Amino acid sequence: MTVSIVWFRRDLRLMDNEVLAHALVMTHRVIPVYIHAPGENGPWAMGAAARWWLYHSLAALDAALRERGSRLVIRRAATSRAGLRALVKETDASLVCWHRLYEPAEAAREDAIEAAMVRAGVTVQTFPGHLLLEPEAVQTGSSGSYKVFTPYARAVRTKLVLPKPRPAPHRLRVVPSSISSLPLASLKLLPKSGWAASFTRAWQPGEAGAHKRLRALGKKLANYAADRDRPAVDGTSHLSPHLHFGEITPARVWRTVAAQAAGRNKPGLVRGAETFQRELLWREFAHHVLHHFPATPERPLDARFAKFSWRRSAALLHAWQRGETGIPMVDAGLRELWTTGTLHNRTRMIVASFLTKHLRLHWREGARWFWNTLVDADLANNTLNWQWVAGCGADAAPYFRIFNPVLQSRKFDPAGEYLARWLPELKKLPARYRHAPWLAPAQMLARAGIRLGVNYPYPVMDLAHGRAEALDAFQRWKRRKR
């Protein structure tokens, strides 16, 4: 009986799983495996929040496999290559297959594993499936890479051909009991402190949760273009972690959104679908940039920024991380992140701008914090977005574009609902002052039970002063780089 190994990593689904479908056609028995090799990922090993998600997603995948007669084999190894080699020897597998990933370290690892397997006489088959188009599939007219999003997005649309939907298999052969598997808990993926326990109220990791989110998105599309910028409203898709862990494919999401808008004379629905699809293309763009510029997680794409005068302050960084800056919109965002493992997209930009512009702390400090606290932490997206806000990356916002967090708060959370949700100490303050409590009259603060510097901090930075300092630093940098 021929045996194949399906190596699961960030394709934790049964629907639209090209690897599993291929293995079922080519061999009689399929061994689904997840190999835990945390030591091989270097400085960007998976963060704590993402590990929480991985734990629950693997549990969901194992349950889905067991419903069909199979199970997920969990192994620990020094390297993925060693784990696969041992399982091939144990099962006498003739085929190993997986979905490709595109981060530089992952791509290099896959190449080395494939070469070793081929030398050992084992057939290897790999498939796309993490993106709409692989990073090298889109090139400029001069066969180069894109650094600007809009022409990249146009090029993707001309090349986009979506694979046909594929249902999950109904039945799978039993994995023999002689093939051992570690208990999922033995991987110690969950945070020891219990910090992430509150995540369960916000998320349902796994394929079923992904499709539930996709169905809910259909009800949001008509107002999506506006609601996605309003942090008090549940107007976004919440699909990012599901896409990152491959619980659903971007092709299925794209097709579903397009179908919901097709043939309907509803401008809001069409605009919402187009807006959401641009966000999927931004995700593609992030992987395109990382593929072509693999050093960007550590170094700015605009190399001139390597000499920019970032401030160093452990106290300011700590205040930002804990949501104790005294700037309500910034603090609300960071507290939402700590409690739920995510924060609203508009708020992400505000807190990132405050860190890199007003506080003038290095964008890598923010990227590291997001990497550890976001359930959807993705190296390509995290790198592109932080460099975009800092002004040193692909298609970057100009350095002089500095979000005023108070004006942003008043514009996108006018009633202060988001602020009240995450900063209950400000809840009794009238909404007009909730955005900037230091501007409230002393008597009003007293009636609301607020003592600045005691139960809510004074601002760590005067916004006008911080903006002026940032612009001055930028001007000095410009003169120095000539």
C-alpha positions as CSV (number, residue, x, y, z in Angstrom):
1,M,0.0,0.0,0.0
2,T,1.5,3.4,-1.0
3,V,1.7,6.0,1.7
4,S,1.9,9.8,1.4
5,I,2.6,12.5,4.0
6,V,0.7,15.7,4.0
7,W,2.7,18.3,5.9
8,F,0.4,20.9,7.5
9,R,1.8,24.3,8.5
10,R,-0.3,27.3,7.7
11,D,-2.9,25.5,5.6
12,L,-5.0,24.3,8.5
13,R,-8.1,23.4,6.5
14,L,-9.8,20.5,4.6
15,M,-11.7,22.5,2.0
16,D,-9.8,23.9,-1.0
17,N,-6.8,21.8,0.2
18,E,-4.9,21.0,-3.0
19,V,-2.2,19.1,-1.2
20,L,-4.6,16.7,0.5
21,A,-6.6,16.2,-2.7
22,H,-3.4,15.3,-4.6
23,A,-2.3,12.9,-1.9
24,L,-5.6,11.1,-1.9
25,V,-5.5,10.6,-5.6
26,M,-1.8,9.5,-5.7
27,T,-1.7,7.1,-2.7
28,H,-3.8,4.8,-0.7
29,R,-3.1,6.1,2.8
30,V,-2.5,9.7,3.8
31,I,-0.6,10.6,7.0
32,P,-1.5,14.2,8.0
33,V,1.3,15.7,10.1
34,Y,2.2,18.8,12.0
35,I,5.9,19.1,13.0
36,H,6.7,21.4,15.9
37,A,10.3,22.8,15.4
38,P,10.3,26.1,17.2
39,G,14.1,26.5,17.2
40,E,14.4,26.8,13.4
41,N,12.6,30.2,13.0
42,G,15.2,32.5,14.3
43,P,14.4,36.0,15.4
44,W,10.9,35.9,14.0
45,A,9.7,32.7,15.8
46,M,5.9,32.8,16.3
47,G,4.7,35.3,18.9
48,A,2.7,34.4,21.9
49,A,-0.7,35.5,20.6
50,A,-0.2,33.6,17.3
51,R,0.8,30.5,19.2
52,W,-2.5,30.7,21.1
53,W,-4.3,30.7,17.8
54,L,-2.1,27.9,16.4
55,Y,-3.0,25.7,19.4
56,H,-6.7,26.0,18.9
57,S,-6.5,25.8,15.1
58,L,-4.6,22.5,15.3
59,A,-7.2,21.2,17.8
60,A,-9.9,22.1,15.3
61,L,-8.1,20.5,12.4
62,D,-7.5,17.3,14.4
63,A,-11.2,17.2,15.3
64,A,-12.2,17.6,11.6
65,L,-9.8,14.8,10.6
66,R,-11.1,12.5,13.3
67,E,-14.7,13.1,12.1
68,R,-13.6,11.6,8.8
69,G,-11.8,8.7,10.2
70,S,-8.2,10.1,10.3
71,R,-6.2,12.1,12.8
72,L,-3.4,14.7,12.9
73,V,0.0,13.3,13.8
74,I,1.9,15.8,15.9
75,R,5.6,15.5,16.2
76,R,8.4,17.6,17.8
77,A,11.8,17.8,16.1
78,A,14.9,19.9,16.0
79,T,14.0,20.8,12.4
80,S,11.1,20.2,10.1
81,R,13.5,18.3,7.8
82,A,14.5,15.9,10.6
83,G,10.8,15.4,11.6
84,L,9.7,14.6,8.0
85,R,12.7,12.3,7.4
86,A,11.9,10.3,10.5
87,L,8.2,9.9,9.5
88,V,9.1,8.9,6.0
89,K,11.4,6.2,7.3
90,E,8.7,5.0,9.8
91,T,5.9,4.9,7.3
92,D,7.8,4.0,4.1
93,A,6.1,7.0,2.5
94,S,6.7,7.5,-1.2
95,L,5.3,11.0,-1.5
96,V,5.6,14.1,0.7
97,C,3.6,17.2,-0.2
98,W,2.8,20.6,1.2
99,H,1.5,24.1,0.4
100,R,4.2,26.6,-0.3
101,L,5.0,29.5,2.0
102,Y,6.8,32.6,0.9
103,E,8.7,34.2,3.8
104,P,12.5,34.0,3.0
105,A,13.3,31.5,5.8
106,E,10.3,29.3,4.9
107,A,11.2,29.3,1.2
108,A,14.8,28.4,1.8
109,R,13.8,25.6,4.2
110,E,11.4,24.1,1.7
111,D,14.1,24.1,-1.0
112,A,16.4,22.2,1.3
113,I,13.8,19.7,2.4
114,E,12.8,19.0,-1.2
115,A,16.4,18.5,-2.3
116,A,17.0,16.1,0.6
117,M,13.8,14.1,-0.1
118,V,14.6,13.8,-3.8
119,R,18.1,12.5,-2.9
120,A,16.5,9.9,-0.7
121,G,14.2,8.7,-3.5
122,V,11.0,10.3,-2.2
123,T,8.7,12.2,-4.5
124,V,7.9,15.8,-3.4
125,Q,4.9,17.8,-4.7
126,T,4.2,21.3,-3.6
127,F,1.3,23.6,-4.3
128,P,0.3,27.3,-4.0
129,G,-2.6,28.1,-1.8
130,H,-1.5,30.8,0.7
131,L,-2.0,33.7,-1.8
132,L,-4.0,34.7,-4.8
133,L,-0.8,34.8,-6.9
134,E,2.7,33.7,-5.9
135,P,5.1,36.7,-5.3
136,E,7.2,36.2,-8.4
137,A,4.2,35.8,-10.7
138,V,3.7,39.6,-11.0
139,Q,6.5,41.7,-12.6
140,T,6.8,45.2,-13.9
141,G,7.2,45.9,-17.6
142,S,10.9,45.7,-17.1
143,S,10.7,42.4,-15.4
144,G,11.3,43.9,-12.0
145,S,9.4,44.0,-8.7
146,Y,6.8,46.5,-7.6
147,K,7.3,49.1,-4.8
148,V,4.1,50.9,-5.4
149,F,0.8,49.3,-4.6
150,T,-1.7,50.7,-7.2
151,P,0.2,49.5,-10.3
152,Y,0.8,46.2,-8.5
153,A,-2.9,45.8,-7.8
154,R,-3.8,46.5,-11.4
155,A,-1.3,43.9,-12.6
156,V,-2.6,41.3,-10.3
157,R,-6.2,41.8,-11.5
158,T,-5.0,41.2,-15.1
159,K,-3.4,37.9,-14.2
160,L,-5.8,36.6,-11.6
161,V,-7.3,33.2,-12.3
162,L,-9.0,31.6,-9.3
163,P,-8.9,27.8,-8.8
164,K,-12.1,26.0,-8.6
165,P,-13.6,25.4,-5.1
166,R,-12.8,22.0,-3.7
167,P,-15.0,20.4,-1.0
168,A,-13.5,18.7,2.0
169,P,-13.2,14.9,1.7
170,H,-16.0,12.9,3.3
171,R,-13.9,10.0,4.5
172,L,-10.2,9.4,5.1
173,R,-8.3,6.2,5.8
174,V,-7.4,5.5,9.4
175,V,-3.9,6.4,10.5
176,P,-2.4,3.3,12.0
177,S,-2.2,3.4,15.8
178,S,1.4,2.3,15.5
179,I,2.2,5.9,14.3
180,S,2.7,7.8,17.5
181,S,1.6,11.4,18.0
182,L,2.3,13.9,20.8
183,P,-0.5,15.4,22.8
184,L,-1.2,18.9,21.5
185,A,-0.7,20.3,25.1
186,S,2.9,19.0,25.1
187,L,3.9,21.7,22.6
188,K,3.3,24.3,25.2
189,L,1.8,26.8,22.8
190,L,-0.5,28.5,25.3
191,P,0.8,31.4,27.3
192,K,1.7,30.4,30.9
193,S,0.2,33.5,32.4
194,G,-3.3,32.9,31.1
195,W,-3.1,36.3,29.5
196,A,-4.7,35.1,26.3
197,A,-7.7,33.5,28.0
198,S,-9.9,36.5,27.1
199,F,-9.2,35.8,23.4
200,T,-11.7,33.0,23.4
201,R,-14.5,35.6,23.7
202,A,-13.4,37.3,20.5
203,W,-12.3,34.4,18.3
204,Q,-13.1,30.9,17.0
205,P,-9.9,29.6,15.5
206,G,-10.2,26.9,12.9
207,E,-11.9,26.3,9.5
208,A,-15.5,26.5,10.8
209,G,-14.7,29.8,12.5
210,A,-13.3,31.1,9.2
211,H,-16.4,30.3,7.2
212,K,-18.6,31.8,9.9
213,R,-16.7,35.0,9.5
214,L,-17.0,34.9,5.8
215,R,-20.7,34.5,6.0
216,A,-20.9,37.4,8.4
217,L,-19.0,39.6,6.0
218,G,-21.8,39.4,3.5
219,K,-24.0,41.4,5.9
220,K,-21.3,44.1,6.3
221,L,-20.4,44.7,2.6
222,A,-23.0,47.4,1.9
223,N,-21.5,49.6,4.6
224,Y,-18.0,48.2,4.6
225,A,-16.2,51.1,2.8
226,A,-17.3,53.5,5.7
227,D,-17.6,51.2,8.6
228,R,-14.1,49.7,8.3
229,D,-12.8,53.1,9.6
230,R,-15.1,53.3,12.6
231,P,-13.5,51.4,15.5
232,A,-16.7,51.4,17.6
233,V,-18.6,49.5,14.9
234,D,-18.2,45.8,14.1
235,G,-17.6,46.6,10.4
236,T,-14.5,44.7,9.5
237,S,-14.1,41.1,8.3
238,H,-12.0,39.7,11.1
239,L,-10.6,37.2,8.5
240,S,-7.0,38.1,8.9
241,P,-5.9,35.4,11.3
242,H,-8.0,32.8,9.4
243,L,-6.2,33.7,6.2
244,H,-2.8,33.8,7.9
245,F,-3.2,30.2,9.2
246,G,-4.7,29.0,6.0
247,E,-8.1,28.1,7.5
248,I,-9.6,29.6,4.4
249,T,-8.1,30.5,1.1
250,P,-8.0,34.1,-0.2
251,A,-9.4,32.7,-3.5
252,R,-12.5,31.5,-1.7
253,V,-12.9,34.8,0.1
254,W,-12.4,36.8,-3.2
255,R,-14.9,34.7,-5.1
256,T,-17.5,34.9,-2.3
257,V,-17.2,38.7,-2.0
258,A,-17.3,39.1,-5.8
259,A,-20.4,36.9,-6.1
260,Q,-22.2,38.9,-3.4
261,A,-21.8,42.1,-5.2
262,A,-22.3,40.8,-8.8
263,G,-25.4,41.8,-10.6
264,R,-26.8,43.9,-7.8
265,N,-27.6,47.5,-8.4
266,K,-26.4,48.6,-5.0
267,P,-23.5,51.1,-5.2
268,G,-22.7,50.6,-1.5
269,L,-22.4,46.8,-1.9
270,V,-20.2,47.1,-5.0
271,R,-18.0,49.8,-3.3
272,G,-17.7,47.6,-0.2
273,A,-16.7,44.6,-2.2
274,E,-14.1,46.6,-4.2
275,T,-12.7,48.1,-1.0
276,F,-12.3,44.7,0.7
277,Q,-10.7,43.2,-2.4
278,R,-8.1,46.0,-2.4
279,E,-7.3,44.9,1.2
280,L,-6.7,41.4,0.0
281,L,-4.4,42.8,-2.7
282,W,-2.5,44.8,-0.1
283,R,-1.9,41.4,1.6
284,E,-0.6,40.1,-1.7
285,F,1.6,43.2,-2.1
286,A,3.1,42.6,1.3
287,H,4.3,39.2,0.3
288,H,5.5,40.4,-3.0
289,V,7.7,43.1,-1.3
290,L,9.0,40.7,1.3
291,H,9.9,38.1,-1.4
292,H,11.9,40.6,-3.4
293,F,13.4,42.5,-0.4
294,P,13.9,39.8,2.2
295,A,16.0,42.0,4.6
296,T,13.0,44.4,5.3
297,P,11.9,42.8,8.6
298,E,15.2,44.2,10.0
299,R,16.1,47.0,7.7
300,P,14.1,49.8,6.0
301,L,13.4,49.4,2.3
302,D,14.5,53.0,1.9
303,A,18.1,52.5,3.0
304,R,18.5,56.2,3.7
305,F,16.4,55.7,6.8
306,A,19.1,53.5,8.4
307,K,20.6,56.8,9.6
308,F,17.5,58.4,10.9
309,S,17.7,59.6,14.5
310,W,15.2,57.5,16.3
311,R,14.7,58.2,20.0
312,R,15.4,55.6,22.6
313,S,13.2,55.6,25.7
314,A,12.2,52.4,27.6
315,A,9.7,54.5,29.6
316,L,7.9,55.8,26.5
317,L,7.9,52.4,24.9
318,H,6.4,50.8,28.0
319,A,3.7,53.4,28.3
320,W,2.8,52.9,24.6
321,Q,2.8,49.1,25.0
322,R,0.5,49.1,28.0
323,G,-1.9,51.8,26.7
324,E,-0.8,54.3,29.3
325,T,0.2,57.2,27.1
326,G,-2.6,59.6,28.2
327,I,-3.8,59.8,24.6
328,P,-7.2,58.0,24.7
329,M,-7.3,56.7,21.1
330,V,-3.8,55.4,21.4
331,D,-4.5,53.8,24.8
332,A,-7.8,52.3,23.7
333,G,-6.1,50.6,20.8
334,L,-3.3,49.1,22.7
335,R,-5.7,47.9,25.4
336,E,-7.9,46.3,22.8
337,L,-4.8,44.6,21.4
338,W,-3.8,43.2,24.8
339,T,-7.3,42.0,25.6
340,T,-8.4,40.5,22.2
341,G,-5.2,39.8,20.2
342,T,-6.2,42.3,17.6
343,L,-7.0,46.0,17.1
344,H,-9.1,47.9,14.6
345,N,-7.3,48.7,11.3
346,R,-7.8,52.5,11.7
347,T,-6.5,52.3,15.2
348,R,-3.5,50.3,14.1
349,M,-2.5,53.2,11.9
350,I,-3.1,55.8,14.7
351,V,-1.0,53.9,17.3
352,A,1.7,53.2,14.8
353,S,1.9,56.8,13.7
354,F,2.0,58.0,17.4
355,L,4.9,55.6,18.1
356,T,7.0,56.4,15.1
357,K,6.2,60.1,14.7
358,H,5.2,61.8,18.0
359,L,7.4,59.5,20.2
360,R,9.9,59.0,17.4
361,L,10.6,55.4,18.6
362,H,11.9,52.9,16.0
363,W,9.3,51.2,13.9
364,R,10.9,47.9,14.8
365,E,9.9,48.4,18.4
366,G,6.3,48.5,17.3
367,A,6.7,45.7,14.9
368,R,8.1,43.5,17.6
369,W,5.2,44.3,20.0
370,F,2.6,43.6,17.3
371,W,4.4,40.4,16.5
372,N,4.0,39.1,20.0
373,T,0.5,40.3,20.7
374,L,-1.4,40.0,17.4
375,V,-3.2,36.7,16.7
376,D,-2.8,37.6,13.0
377,A,0.9,38.4,13.2
378,D,2.2,38.0,9.7
379,L,5.8,38.8,8.8
380,A,5.0,40.3,5.4
381,N,2.0,42.4,6.5
382,N,3.6,43.4,9.8
383,T,6.8,44.6,8.0
384,L,5.1,46.4,5.2
385,N,2.5,48.2,7.4
386,W,5.1,49.4,10.0
387,Q,7.4,50.7,7.3
388,W,4.5,52.3,5.5
389,V,3.5,54.3,8.6
390,A,7.1,55.1,9.4
391,G,7.7,56.4,5.9
392,C,10.6,54.1,5.0
393,G,9.0,51.3,3.1
394,A,7.2,50.4,-0.1
395,D,4.6,52.9,-1.2
396,A,5.3,54.6,2.1
397,A,3.2,57.4,3.5
398,P,5.3,60.6,3.4
399,Y,7.2,61.1,6.6
400,F,5.5,64.5,7.2
401,R,2.1,62.7,7.3
402,I,1.6,62.6,11.0
403,F,-1.8,61.4,12.3
404,N,-3.2,63.6,15.1
405,P,-4.7,61.0,17.4
406,V,-7.2,63.4,18.9
407,L,-8.5,64.6,15.5
408,Q,-8.6,61.0,14.3
409,S,-10.5,60.0,17.4
410,R,-13.1,62.8,16.9
411,K,-13.5,61.9,13.3
412,F,-13.9,58.2,13.5
413,D,-15.3,57.7,17.0
414,P,-17.3,60.9,17.4
415,A,-19.4,59.7,20.3
416,G,-16.4,58.3,22.1
417,E,-18.0,54.8,22.2
418,Y,-14.8,53.0,21.4
419,L,-12.9,55.0,24.0
420,A,-15.5,54.2,26.6
421,R,-15.4,50.5,25.8
422,W,-11.6,50.2,26.3
423,L,-11.0,53.1,28.8
424,P,-13.9,52.7,31.3
425,E,-12.2,55.2,33.6
426,L,-13.2,57.9,31.0
427,K,-16.7,56.6,30.5
428,K,-18.4,59.3,32.7
429,L,-16.6,62.1,30.9
430,P,-18.8,63.8,28.2
431,A,-17.8,62.5,24.7
432,R,-16.5,65.9,23.6
433,Y,-13.8,65.7,26.3
434,R,-13.2,62.0,26.2
435,H,-11.0,62.4,23.2
436,A,-8.6,64.8,25.1
437,P,-9.4,64.7,28.9
438,W,-6.6,67.1,29.7
439,L,-8.7,69.8,28.0
440,A,-11.7,69.2,30.3
441,P,-12.5,71.7,33.1
442,A,-11.3,70.6,36.5
443,Q,-14.9,70.4,37.9
444,M,-16.0,68.2,35.0
445,L,-13.0,65.8,35.6
446,A,-13.9,65.7,39.3
447,R,-17.6,64.8,38.5
448,A,-16.4,62.1,36.2
449,G,-14.1,60.7,38.9
450,I,-11.0,61.3,36.9
451,R,-7.8,62.4,38.5
452,L,-5.2,63.0,35.8
453,G,-1.9,61.4,36.8
454,V,-3.7,59.1,39.3
455,N,-6.4,57.0,37.6
456,Y,-5.6,58.1,34.1
457,P,-2.2,59.4,33.0
458,Y,-1.3,62.8,31.7
459,P,-0.2,62.7,28.1
460,V,3.4,61.5,27.8
461,M,3.9,63.9,24.9
462,D,2.4,67.2,23.9
463,L,1.0,66.5,20.5
464,A,2.0,69.8,18.9
465,H,5.5,69.6,20.4
466,G,5.9,65.9,19.3
467,R,4.9,66.8,15.8
468,A,7.3,69.7,15.6
469,E,10.1,67.5,16.9
470,A,9.4,64.8,14.3
471,L,9.3,67.3,11.5
472,D,12.6,68.9,12.7
473,A,14.2,65.5,12.9
474,F,13.0,64.8,9.4
475,Q,14.5,68.0,8.1
476,R,17.8,67.3,9.7
477,W,17.8,63.8,8.2
478,K,17.1,65.2,4.8
479,R,20.0,67.6,5.0
480,R,22.3,64.9,6.2
481,K,21.4,62.4,3.5
482,R,22.4,64.7,0.6
